[in-house]
Amino acid sequence: MVEKMLNEIISDMAYASCTVKWLSTLGYKQNFELVGDKLMCVQNKKFFGLNELRVDHLQKVNGLGYIYGLRHDNLCIKGIFVLYTDSDVII
């Protein structure tokens, strides 16, 4: 039972890693974090309301949550935001 769970976790993390690498090849190089009710671009410390960013890609990752490919057209910012939905995940 434990071995099966570990294999699922490894598989889910490998899938998440591949998704992030794929988005990176498409130019999604920045990282976003949720701060209050805004998303902050970690690299330049700019804050964005949710309506200021466009969701280009959305991928569900079992056991983790969702990986978003986000874009701000006017500022030419493309980045990744991970929404953790599993309460057991340590950020």
C-alpha positions, 0 to 999 in steps of 0.5 A, spaced: 500 500 500 505 504 501 509 503 495 503 504 491 502 511 494 509 513 493 509 511 486 503 515 485 506 521 488 513 520 484 508 520 478 504 526 480 511 530 481 514 528 475 508 530 471 508 537 474 515 537 473 514 536 465 508 541 465 513 546 468 518 545 463 514 545 457 511 552 459 518 554 460 519 552 453 513 556 451 516 563 454 513 562 461 519 564 465 516 568 471 513 565 477 507 568 481 505 567 488 498 569 491 499 575 496 492 577 499 487 577 493 493 579 488 498 575 484 505 577 485 510 576 480 516 574 484 522 576 479 519 583 479 515 584 485 509 587 481 502 585 483 496 584 479 489 583 480 486 577 477 483 580 471 489 583 469 492 576 467 490 572 462 490 564 463 493 561 457 494 554 460 491 550 465 493 543 467 490 539 473 496 535 477 493 529 481 495 530 488 498 537 487 493 542 484 493 546 478 498 549 474 497 555 470 500 559 464 499 566 465 500 572 461 500 580 462 500 582 454 501 590 456 507 588 460 510 582 456 510 578 462 509 570 462 509 566 468 507 560 472 502 560 478 501 553 482 495 553 486 495 547 491 489 544 493 491 538 497 491 540 504 497 535 505 502 539 501 507 543 504 509 549 501 
